[in-house]
Amino acid sequence: MTKNRNRYRGLRKIVGVCCLLVFCVSVYMVVSQTIQERQAAEAFEALLAQVEQEEQEEPPEMTTPTEMTEPEPDSTGSQEDGPAVLEPPVVEEFHKYDALHEQNPDLFGWIEIDGTKINYPVMHTPDDPEYYLHRAFDGTKSSSGVPFLDGDCYEGCGNYIVYGHHMKNGSMFAALADYKDEDFWKEHPVIRFDTLTEAGEYEVLSAFYAKVYRVDDENAFRFYAYTDLTDEETFNEFVSRASEASLYDTGVTAAYGDTLLTLTTCSYHTSNGRFVVIARKR
């Protein structure tokens, strides 16, 4: 009897120690995750501050309108015959992200949705597309990663596909899922996506639930496969299927030659689920 009681007490101690260890590990993981998320947020805020400072120091100028100039007089003092000459417009070069690009040549652009937490750099590493899935801008480990461009995309491909994590704290691309509500779209109809060479504003064309499909799934809209829309038939097919998949009608469409932006993040409505927002450049 005593022997069994002692064995029971010993077992309770072991269970108690195990429970304490599990609790301590859980607390450590929660605290560690919180610290990492805070550090990531501070790092992105520093990058944003640097971009804003660069913009203030060298504010972009509007393109100078074309002006008419009169022909200069010849040596006799009379004007030469001929029409007035049109001077070409003066275009200010775009240098907003030069400093960040010098820090990290993997920088491709910047994504921002006004009124949300989405305000981040976008990276591009074609040889290792998911390099920034769990890395910070400086290459160190990060659970939130940095939004990144699909490896098969390139400047002029017609469709910039950008991936970002759906973080539980609402950071990164978590706000994309809010486009499931039409009212949210009405309040945020425009997405800003700058490349290194030019600023860009995109109007939301479609928002929908999707997934990463199996190879043998038929008639599936694999939105992530449309990285090159330089072919007119492919472009029209993508726009048509995106419009059909949309949760509501935005009234925005696109014509061949337009530049599109596709943003995607994880969604938990199904296995391998995704939420997708597609927009057209103004």
Backbone as numpy.savetxt, mean C-alpha at the origin, in Angstrom:
# Nx Ny Nz CAx CAy CAz Cx Cy Cz
-2.29 -45.15 51.54 -3.13 -43.94 51.54 -2.26 -42.68 51.54
-1.27 -42.67 52.48 -0.35 -41.54 52.57 0.45 -41.39 51.30
0.84 -42.53 50.76 1.63 -42.53 49.51 0.84 -41.89 48.37
-0.45 -42.24 48.26 -1.29 -41.68 47.19 -1.50 -40.17 47.39
-1.64 -39.77 48.71 -1.84 -38.36 49.00 -0.60 -37.56 48.61
0.56 -38.09 48.90 1.81 -37.41 48.55 1.98 -37.31 47.03
1.60 -38.39 46.35 1.69 -38.38 44.88 0.75 -37.33 44.29
-0.45 -37.21 44.91 -1.43 -36.22 44.43 -0.91 -34.80 44.63
-0.30 -34.57 45.82 0.27 -33.25 46.10 1.40 -32.92 45.13
2.22 -33.92 44.83 3.32 -33.70 43.90 2.81 -33.36 42.51
1.73 -34.05 42.12 1.14 -33.79 40.80 0.56 -32.38 40.73
-0.09 -31.94 41.85 -0.65 -30.59 41.89 0.45 -29.54 41.77
1.58 -29.79 42.39 2.70 -28.84 42.31 3.21 -28.73 40.87
3.31 -29.88 40.22 3.80 -29.89 38.83 2.83 -29.12 37.93
1.52 -29.39 38.10 0.51 -28.69 37.31 0.55 -27.19 37.60
0.72 -26.85 38.86 0.78 -25.45 39.25 1.96 -24.73 38.63
3.12 -25.40 38.65 4.32 -24.82 38.04 4.14 -24.64 36.55
3.54 -25.66 35.91 3.30 -25.58 34.46 2.37 -24.42 34.12
1.31 -24.27 34.92 0.36 -23.18 34.69 1.05 -21.82 34.86
1.91 -21.73 35.87 2.64 -20.49 36.11 3.57 -20.17 34.94
4.22 -21.20 34.43 5.12 -21.01 33.29 4.35 -20.54 32.06
3.19 -21.19 31.82 2.36 -20.79 30.67 1.91 -19.35 30.82
1.52 -18.97 32.04 1.08 -17.61 32.29 2.20 -16.61 32.04
3.38 -16.93 32.55 4.53 -16.03 32.39 4.91 -15.87 30.91
4.89 -17.00 30.19 5.21 -16.95 28.77 4.18 -16.11 28.01
2.91 -16.30 28.37 1.84 -15.54 27.72 2.00 -14.05 27.96
2.27 -13.68 29.22 2.47 -12.27 29.55 3.67 -11.71 28.79
4.73 -12.49 28.75 5.94 -12.05 28.03 5.63 -11.81 26.55
4.88 -12.72 25.94 4.57 -12.59 24.52 3.69 -11.37 24.26
2.71 -11.14 25.14 1.83 -9.98 24.97 2.62 -8.69 25.12
3.44 -8.62 26.15 4.25 -7.41 26.39 5.24 -7.20 25.25
5.87 -8.29 24.81 6.84 -8.20 23.72 6.18 -7.71 22.44
4.99 -8.26 22.14 4.26 -7.85 20.94 3.87 -6.38 21.01
3.43 -5.95 22.20 3.04 -4.55 22.38 4.22 -3.62 22.17
5.37 -4.00 22.71 6.59 -3.19 22.54 6.99 -3.13 21.08
6.94 -4.27 20.39 7.31 -4.31 18.96 6.37 -3.42 18.14
5.07 -3.48 18.45 4.11 -2.67 17.70 4.35 -1.19 17.95
4.68 -0.84 19.19 4.95 0.55 19.51 6.21 1.03 18.79
7.24 0.20 18.79 8.48 0.56 18.11 8.27 0.71 16.61
7.45 -0.18 16.05 7.15 -0.09 14.62 6.42 1.21 14.29
5.44 1.56 15.14 4.68 2.79 14.92 5.60 4.01 15.01
6.50 4.01 15.97 7.43 5.13 16.12 8.37 5.23 14.92
8.79 4.08 14.40 9.68 4.07 13.25 8.99 4.64 12.01
7.72 4.27 11.81 6.98 4.79 10.66 6.69 6.29 10.83
6.44 6.71 12.07 6.22 8.13 12.32 7.47 8.94 11.99
8.63 8.37 12.28 9.89 9.05 11.98 10.09 9.17 10.47
9.74 8.11 9.74 9.85 8.15 8.28 8.91 9.20 7.70
7.68 9.23 8.21 6.70 10.20 7.73 7.17 11.62 8.02
7.73 11.84 9.20 8.22 13.17 9.56 9.33 13.60 8.61
10.16 12.65 8.22 11.25 12.95 7.30 10.71 13.35 5.93
9.67 12.62 5.47 9.06 12.96 4.18 8.42 14.34 4.23
7.71 14.63 5.32 7.04 15.92 5.45 8.05 17.05 5.51
9.18 16.82 6.19 10.23 17.84 6.24 10.81 18.10 4.86
11.02 17.02 4.12 11.54 17.14 2.75 10.57 17.95 1.89
9.28 17.71 2.08 8.27 18.41 1.30 8.22 19.89 1.65
8.42 20.22 2.92 8.41 21.62 3.33 9.62 22.38 2.83
10.78 21.70 2.82 12.00 22.35 2.37 12.00 22.60 0.88
11.41 21.67 0.10 11.33 21.82 -1.34 9.90 21.59 -1.78
9.01 22.57 -1.55 7.59 22.39 -1.92 7.44 22.23 -3.42
6.59 21.28 -3.86 6.38 21.09 -5.29 5.71 22.30 -5.91
6.15 22.69 -7.10 5.58 23.83 -7.80 4.64 23.35 -8.88
3.62 24.17 -9.13 2.68 23.84 -10.19 3.36 24.02 -11.54
2.93 23.23 -12.49 3.47 23.36 -13.84 3.16 24.76 -14.39
4.17 25.42 -14.91 3.98 26.76 -15.48 3.19 26.65 -16.76
2.08 27.42 -16.91 1.28 27.32 -18.13 2.05 27.81 -19.33
1.71 27.25 -20.48 2.36 27.65 -21.72 2.03 29.11 -22.04
3.03 29.88 -22.41 2.85 31.28 -22.69 3.16 31.58 -24.15
2.51 32.62 -24.67 2.75 33.08 -26.03 3.83 34.14 -26.00
4.80 34.04 -26.86 5.84 35.06 -26.96 5.89 35.59 -28.37
6.13 36.88 -28.45 6.20 37.51 -29.76 7.59 37.34 -30.34
7.69 37.29 -31.69 9.01 37.20 -32.32 9.84 38.43 -31.99
11.16 38.23 -31.78 12.04 39.35 -31.49 12.29 40.16 -32.75
12.49 41.50 -32.62 12.74 42.33 -33.79 14.09 42.03 -34.41
14.21 42.23 -35.74 15.49 42.02 -36.41 16.38 43.24 -36.23
17.50 43.31 -36.95 18.47 44.38 -36.78 17.92 45.74 -37.20
16.90 45.77 -38.04 16.31 47.04 -38.48 15.30 47.57 -37.49
14.98 46.74 -36.49 14.04 47.19 -35.49 12.64 46.70 -35.73
12.39 46.06 -36.84 11.05 45.55 -37.12 10.96 44.08 -36.72
9.75 43.67 -36.39 9.56 42.28 -36.00 9.54 41.38 -37.23
10.10 40.19 -37.08 10.07 39.22 -38.16 8.66 38.68 -38.31
8.31 38.35 -39.54 7.01 37.75 -39.77 6.98 36.34 -39.19
5.81 35.90 -38.81 5.67 34.53 -38.30 4.79 34.51 -37.08
4.27 33.36 -36.77 3.37 33.23 -35.62 4.11 33.35 -34.30
3.36 33.64 -33.26 3.95 33.66 -31.94 4.43 32.25 -31.57
5.45 32.21 -30.74 6.07 30.92 -30.39 5.51 30.44 -29.06
5.15 29.15 -28.99 4.68 28.55 -27.75 5.85 28.02 -26.96
6.02 28.52 -25.74 7.09 28.01 -24.90 6.61 26.75 -24.18
7.44 25.72 -24.12 7.01 24.47 -23.45 6.80 24.70 -21.96
5.89 23.92 -21.35 5.66 24.07 -19.91 6.87 23.64 -19.11
7.04 24.27 -17.96 8.14 23.91 -17.07 7.60 22.97 -16.02
8.13 21.76 -15.94 7.64 20.76 -15.00 8.65 20.61 -13.87
8.18 20.80 -12.65 9.04 20.65 -11.49 9.32 19.17 -11.23
10.57 18.84 -11.04 10.93 17.44 -10.78 10.43 17.02 -9.40
10.17 15.73 -9.25 9.58 15.17 -8.03 10.68 14.56 -7.18
10.98 15.19 -6.03 12.08 14.72 -5.19 11.64 14.40 -3.76
10.37 14.24 -3.55 9.83 14.11 -2.20 10.42 12.94 -1.42
10.71 11.85 -2.12 11.16 10.63 -1.42 12.64 10.31 -1.68
13.37 11.25 -2.21 14.77 11.00 -2.53 15.59 10.60 -1.31
15.39 11.31 -0.20 16.17 11.03 1.01 15.91 9.63 1.53
14.63 9.22 1.54 14.31 7.86 2.00 14.86 6.82 1.05
14.82 7.11 -0.24 15.32 6.16 -1.22 16.83 5.98 -1.08
17.52 7.04 -0.68 18.96 6.92 -0.43 19.22 6.03 0.77
18.34 6.09 1.77 18.49 5.24 2.94 18.23 3.77 2.60
17.23 3.56 1.73 16.89 2.18 1.35 16.41 2.17 -0.10
17.23 1.67 -1.01 16.88 1.64 -2.44 15.69 0.75 -2.76
15.21 -0.05 -1.80 14.04 -0.90 -2.04 12.74 -0.10 -2.02
12.81 1.15 -1.61 11.61 1.98 -1.57 11.06 2.19 -2.98
9.75 1.94 -3.15 9.11 2.14 -4.46 8.19 3.35 -4.45
7.55 3.61 -3.29 6.61 4.72 -3.23 6.03 4.88 -1.84
4.86 5.54 -1.78 4.21 5.79 -0.49 2.71 5.69 -0.68
2.05 5.01 0.28 0.59 4.82 0.22 -0.06 5.56 1.39
-1.18 6.24 1.12 -1.87 6.97 2.18 -3.37 7.02 1.89
-4.17 6.76 2.93 -5.61 6.95 2.87 -5.97 7.92 3.98
-6.38 9.10 3.60 -6.65 10.16 4.56 -7.70 9.72 5.58
-7.45 10.01 6.85 -8.40 9.67 7.90 -8.25 8.26 8.44
-7.22 7.54 8.01 -6.95 6.19 8.50 -5.49 6.10 8.94
-5.11 4.94 9.48 -3.72 4.73 9.86 -2.84 4.37 8.67
-3.44 4.18 7.51 -2.65 3.79 6.34 -1.89 5.01 5.83
-0.60 5.03 6.12 0.29 6.12 5.73 1.72 5.58 5.81
2.09 4.78 4.82 3.31 4.00 4.91 4.12 4.00 3.61
5.41 3.70 3.74 6.21 3.47 2.53 5.80 2.15 1.89
6.07 2.01 0.61 5.81 0.76 -0.11 7.14 0.29 -0.69
7.48 -0.96 -0.40 8.76 -1.52 -0.81 8.60 -2.40 -2.05
9.72 -2.67 -2.72 9.68 -3.53 -3.91 11.00 -4.29 -4.03
10.90 -5.62 -3.93 12.08 -6.49 -4.06 11.72 -7.64 -5.01
11.80 -7.42 -6.31 11.36 -8.43 -7.30 12.02 -9.80 -7.13
13.27 -9.83 -6.70 13.98 -11.12 -6.56 13.56 -11.87 -5.30
12.98 -11.18 -4.36 12.50 -11.79 -3.11 11.24 -11.03 -2.68
10.11 -11.28 -3.39 8.91 -10.45 -3.26 8.41 -10.21 -1.84
8.52 -11.21 -0.96 7.97 -11.09 0.39 9.04 -10.74 1.42
10.10 -10.13 0.98 11.21 -9.80 1.88 10.76 -8.94 3.05
9.84 -8.00 2.79 9.39 -7.09 3.84 8.11 -7.55 4.52
7.75 -8.81 4.34 6.57 -9.34 5.00 6.72 -9.28 6.52
7.93 -9.56 7.00 8.21 -9.51 8.44 9.52 -8.76 8.70
9.73 -7.70 7.94 10.90 -6.84 8.15 10.49 -5.38 8.16
11.20 -4.60 8.95 10.96 -3.17 9.01 11.65 -2.48 7.84
11.47 -1.18 7.73 12.08 -0.41 6.64 13.59 -0.56 6.63
14.19 -0.69 7.82 15.65 -0.81 7.91 16.14 -2.25 7.79
15.22 -3.19 7.55 15.61 -4.58 7.35 15.62 -5.42 8.60
15.37 -4.83 9.76 15.32 -5.61 11.00 13.99 -6.36 11.08
13.94 -7.36 11.97 12.74 -8.17 12.10 11.58 -7.33 12.62
10.40 -7.58 12.07 9.21 -6.84 12.47 7.98 -7.67 12.17
7.10 -7.82 13.16 5.88 -8.62 12.95 4.91 -7.92 11.99
4.94 -6.59 11.97 4.02 -5.85 11.10 4.54 -5.72 9.68
5.86 -5.81 9.50 6.43 -5.68 8.17 6.21 -4.30 7.59
6.34 -4.20 6.26 6.10 -2.96 5.53 5.30 -3.33 4.28
4.30 -2.53 3.91 3.58 -2.82 2.66 4.56 -2.97 1.50
4.27 -3.92 0.61 5.20 -4.16 -0.48 4.46 -4.44 -1.78
5.13 -4.10 -2.87 4.59 -4.28 -4.20 4.83 -5.71 -4.67
3.87 -6.26 -5.40 4.02 -7.59 -5.96 5.31 -7.66 -6.78
6.02 -8.77 -6.67 7.30 -8.91 -7.33 7.23 -8.81 -8.84
6.08 -9.15 -9.43 5.94 -9.10 -10.89 5.51 -7.73 -11.41
5.21 -6.81 -10.49 4.83 -5.46 -10.92 6.07 -4.64 -11.26
5.86 -3.61 -12.05 6.93 -2.70 -12.41 6.30 -1.37 -12.81
7.08 -0.32 -12.83 6.53 0.98 -13.17 6.05 0.97 -14.61
4.75 1.20 -14.79 4.15 1.16 -16.11 3.44 -0.14 -16.41
3.33 -1.05 -15.41 2.69 -2.35 -15.64 1.17 -2.23 -15.78
0.62 -1.12 -15.31 -0.82 -0.91 -15.42 -1.60 -1.24 -14.18
-1.02 -2.03 -13.27 -1.73 -2.42 -12.05 -0.73 -2.63 -10.92
-0.66 -1.69 -10.01 0.23 -1.81 -8.85 -0.50 -2.60 -7.77
-0.05 -3.82 -7.50 -0.65 -4.66 -6.47 0.20 -4.57 -5.21
-0.40 -4.05 -4.13 0.33 -3.80 -2.89 -0.28 -4.64 -1.77
0.58 -5.34 -1.04 0.17 -6.21 0.06 0.54 -5.57 1.40
-0.32 -5.77 2.40 -0.03 -5.29 3.74 -0.74 -6.14 4.78
-0.14 -6.24 5.97 -0.73 -7.04 7.04 -2.02 -6.41 7.58
-2.89 -7.27 8.07 -4.10 -6.84 8.78 -3.80 -7.01 10.27
-3.26 -5.96 10.89 -2.84 -6.05 12.29 -4.02 -5.84 13.24
-4.00 -6.58 14.35 -5.09 -6.51 15.32 -5.18 -5.14 15.99
-4.06 -4.41 16.05 -4.08 -3.09 16.68 -4.58 -2.00 15.72
-5.01 -2.41 14.52 -5.57 -1.46 13.57 -4.56 -0.80 12.67
-3.29 -1.18 12.79 -2.25 -0.57 11.97 -2.11 -1.31 10.63
-1.15 -0.86 9.84 -0.88 -1.41 8.51 -2.15 -1.34 7.66
-2.57 -2.45 7.02 -3.71 -2.40 6.11 -5.03 -2.82 6.75
-5.12 -2.79 8.07 -6.35 -3.21 8.75 -7.54 -2.37 8.30
-7.32 -1.09 8.04 -8.42 -0.19 7.66 -9.02 -0.53 6.30
-8.32 -1.31 5.49 -8.87 -1.69 4.19 -10.21 -2.40 4.34
-10.30 -3.23 5.38 -11.52 -4.01 5.60 -12.73 -3.12 5.85
-12.50 -1.87 6.25 -13.62 -0.96 6.49 -14.34 -0.59 5.20
-13.68 -0.84 4.06 -14.32 -0.56 2.77 -15.46 -1.54 2.48
-15.68 -2.49 3.36 -16.85 -3.37 3.19 -18.14 -2.58 3.34
-18.06 -1.46 4.06 -19.22 -0.60 4.27 -19.22 0.54 3.25
-20.30 0.69 2.56 -20.41 1.72 1.53 -20.23 3.12 2.11
-20.70 3.34 3.32 -20.55 4.66 3.94 -19.09 5.01 4.15
-18.28 4.01 4.49 -16.84 4.26 4.67 -16.22 4.68 3.34
-16.62 3.98 2.26 -16.10 4.36 0.94 -16.48 5.79 0.59
-17.70 6.19 0.90 -18.15 7.55 0.59 -17.31 8.59 1.32
-16.82 8.22 2.51 -15.98 9.15 3.28 -14.52 9.08 2.86
-14.12 7.97 2.19 -12.72 7.79 1.79 -12.65 7.29 0.34
-13.17 8.07 -0.61 -13.21 7.61 -2.00 -11.88 7.67 -2.74
-10.90 8.37 -2.14 -9.63 8.59 -2.84 -8.47 8.00 -2.04
-7.58 7.34 -2.73 -6.36 6.77 -2.15 -5.17 7.44 -2.80
-4.22 7.84 -2.00 -3.01 8.46 -2.54 -1.90 7.42 -2.64
-1.33 7.29 -3.82 -0.19 6.40 -4.01 0.84 7.11 -4.88
1.95 7.49 -4.25 3.04 8.14 -4.96 4.11 7.13 -5.30
4.69 7.26 -6.49 5.91 6.53 -6.80 7.07 7.48 -6.54
8.27 7.08 -6.84 9.43 7.94 -6.62 9.46 9.09 -7.61
8.74 8.96 -8.70 8.83 9.96 -9.76 7.62 10.87 -9.87
6.47 10.46 -9.29 5.29 11.30 -9.41 4.26 11.00 -8.33
3.46 12.02 -8.03 2.36 11.86 -7.09 1.16 11.28 -7.81
0.31 10.57 -7.08 -0.85 9.97 -7.72 -2.05 9.87 -6.80
-3.22 10.19 -7.32 -4.47 10.02 -6.58 -5.35 9.03 -7.34
-5.93 8.09 -6.60 -6.70 7.00 -7.19 -8.11 6.98 -6.61
-9.10 6.84 -7.48 -10.49 6.75 -7.05 -10.89 5.28 -6.91
-11.53 4.94 -5.79 -11.90 3.54 -5.54 -12.93 3.08 -6.57
-12.60 1.99 -7.23 -13.45 1.39 -8.26 -14.23 0.20 -7.73
-13.59 -0.57 -6.83 -14.21 -1.81 -6.37 -13.64 -2.21 -5.01
-14.48 -2.84 -4.19 -14.05 -3.39 -2.90 -14.78 -4.71 -2.70
-14.04 -5.77 -2.38 -14.68 -7.08 -2.30 -13.87 -8.08 -1.48
-14.56 -9.14 -1.06 -13.90 -10.26 -0.38 -13.39 -11.23 -1.44
-12.25 -11.85 -1.16 -11.68 -12.82 -2.09 -10.89 -13.85 -1.27
-10.11 -14.65 -1.96 -9.25 -15.63 -1.31 -8.13 -16.01 -2.26
-7.14 -16.69 -1.71 -6.10 -17.27 -2.55 -6.59 -18.65 -2.96
-6.83 -18.84 -4.23 -7.48 -20.06 -4.71 -6.49 -21.17 -4.99
-7.00 -22.40 -4.95 -6.21 -23.56 -5.33 -6.03 -23.57 -6.85
-5.04 -24.28 -7.30 -4.75 -24.35 -8.73 -5.91 -24.93 -9.51
-6.62 -25.89 -8.90 -7.70 -26.57 -9.62 -9.06 -25.89 -9.46
-9.11 -24.75 -8.75 -10.37 -24.00 -8.63 -10.71 -23.34 -9.97
-11.90 -23.62 -10.48 -12.29 -23.10 -11.78 -13.09 -21.80 -11.66
-12.97 -20.97 -12.69 -13.71 -19.71 -12.78 -13.46 -18.78 -11.59
-12.32 -18.93 -10.97 -11.97 -18.09 -9.82 -11.34 -16.78 -10.29
-11.69 -15.69 -9.63 -11.10 -14.40 -9.95 -9.81 -14.24 -9.15
-8.72 -14.62 -9.76 -7.41 -14.51 -9.12 -6.86 -13.10 -9.37
-7.35 -12.16 -8.60 -6.99 -10.76 -8.79 -5.49 -10.54 -8.71
-4.81 -11.38 -7.92 -3.37 -11.24 -7.70 -2.54 -11.69 -8.90
-3.19 -12.28 -9.91 -2.47 -12.75 -11.10 -2.41 -11.67 -12.18
-3.12 -10.56 -11.98 -3.19 -9.51 -13.01 -2.17 -8.41 -12.73
-0.91 -8.78 -12.77 0.14 -7.81 -12.49 0.54 -7.00 -13.72
0.18 -7.47 -14.90 0.54 -6.78 -16.14 -0.73 -6.55 -16.95
-1.13 -5.28 -17.06 -2.35 -4.94 -17.78 -2.05 -4.15 -19.04
-0.88 -4.38 -19.61 -0.52 -3.67 -20.84 -1.26 -4.22 -22.05
-1.85 -5.41 -21.92 -2.68 -5.99 -22.99 -4.12 -5.54 -22.78
-4.75 -5.01 -23.83 -6.09 -4.44 -23.70 -7.13 -5.47 -23.27
-7.07 -6.66 -23.82 -8.06 -7.69 -23.47 -7.94 -8.07 -22.00
-6.71 -8.22 -21.53 -6.48 -8.56 -20.13 -6.95 -7.43 -19.21
-6.68 -6.20 -19.62 -7.12 -5.05 -18.84 -8.64 -5.04 -18.69
-9.33 -5.19 -19.80 -10.80 -5.15 -19.78 -11.38 -6.30 -18.96
-10.75 -7.45 -19.04 -11.22 -8.60 -18.26 -11.07 -8.33 -16.77
-9.94 -7.77 -16.38 -9.70 -7.47 -14.97 -10.71 -6.46 -14.44
-10.92 -5.39 -15.17 -11.85 -4.34 -14.73 -13.28 -4.89 -14.64
-13.67 -5.69 -15.61 -15.01 -6.27 -15.62 -15.23 -7.18 -14.42
-14.26 -8.05 -14.13 -14.42 -8.98 -13.03 -14.34 -8.26 -11.68
-13.52 -7.22 -11.61 -13.42 -6.44 -10.38 -14.74 -5.73 -10.09
-15.37 -5.20 -11.12 -16.64 -4.50 -10.96 -17.74 -5.48 -10.54
-17.74 -6.66 -11.13 -18.73 -7.68 -10.79 -18.58 -8.15 -9.34
-17.35 -8.20 -8.86 -17.09 -8.70 -7.51 -17.38 -7.66 -6.43
-17.48 -6.40 -6.82 -17.60 -5.32 -5.84 -18.84 -5.46 -4.97
-18.70 -5.10 -3.71 -19.81 -5.17 -2.75 -20.86 -4.10 -3.00
-20.48 -3.05 -3.73 -21.41 -1.97 -4.06 -20.89 -1.25 -5.29
-21.74 -0.45 -5.88 -21.39 0.26 -7.11 -20.82 1.64 -6.75
-19.55 1.86 -7.08 -18.91 3.14 -6.79 -19.15 4.16 -7.91
-19.62 3.67 -9.06 -19.81 4.56 -10.19 -18.52 4.86 -10.94
-17.41 4.29 -10.46 -16.11 4.51 -11.10 -15.79 3.34 -12.00
-15.34 3.61 -13.20 -14.89 2.56 -14.10 -13.52 2.92 -14.63
-12.99 2.13 -15.52 -11.66 2.39 -16.07 -11.61 1.99 -17.53
-10.79 2.69 -18.28 -10.60 2.40 -19.70 -9.16 2.03 -19.94
-8.95 1.23 -20.98 -7.60 0.77 -21.30 -6.64 1.96 -21.39
-5.53 1.84 -20.72 -4.56 2.93 -20.66 -4.52 3.58 -19.29
-5.61 3.40 -18.49 -5.61 3.91 -17.12 -4.65 3.10 -16.26
-4.15 3.73 -15.23 -3.31 3.03 -14.26 -4.17 2.64 -13.06
-4.05 1.38 -12.63 -4.86 0.87 -11.51 -3.98 0.59 -10.30
-4.61 0.60 -9.15 -3.96 0.29 -7.88 -4.81 -0.76 -7.17
-4.18 -1.87 -6.78 -4.88 -2.94 -6.07 -4.24 -3.13 -4.70
-5.02 -2.91 -3.65 -4.54 -3.08 -2.28 -5.21 -4.31 -1.68
-4.44 -5.13 -1.00 -5.02 -6.36 -0.44 -4.42 -6.68 0.92
-5.25 -7.27 1.78 -4.83 -7.67 3.11 -5.59 -8.93 3.50
-5.16 -9.58 4.56 -5.81 -10.81 5.01 -7.23 -10.52 5.52
-8.11 -11.46 5.29 -9.48 -11.39 5.80 -9.82 -12.76 6.37
-10.62 -12.78 7.44 -10.86 -14.03 8.15 -12.27 -14.57 7.92
-12.88 -14.17 6.80 -14.21 -14.69 6.48 -14.16 -16.11 5.95
-12.96 -16.54 5.51 -12.77 -17.89 4.99 -11.29 -18.24 5.04
-10.96 -19.49 4.81 -9.56 -19.91 4.79 -8.82 -19.21 3.66
-7.65 -18.68 3.95 -6.85 -17.93 2.97 -7.62 -16.74 2.40
-8.49 -16.17 3.23 -9.30 -15.05 2.78 -8.50 -13.77 2.58
-8.99 -12.92 1.72 -8.38 -11.62 1.45 -9.48 -10.57 1.30
-9.14 -9.33 1.63 -10.02 -8.22 1.30 -9.26 -7.34 0.31
-9.96 -6.91 -0.72 -9.30 -6.24 -1.85 -9.99 -4.91 -2.15
-9.18 -3.90 -2.41 -9.68 -2.61 -2.86 -8.92 -2.23 -4.13
-9.67 -1.93 -5.19 -9.07 -1.57 -6.48 -9.46 -0.13 -6.81
-8.50 0.65 -7.27 -8.75 2.05 -7.57 -8.11 2.43 -8.91
-8.65 3.50 -9.50 -8.16 3.99 -10.79 -7.51 5.36 -10.61
-6.37 5.54 -11.25 -5.69 6.82 -11.14 -6.46 7.92 -11.85
-6.57 9.06 -11.18 -7.28 10.20 -11.74 -6.53 10.77 -12.96
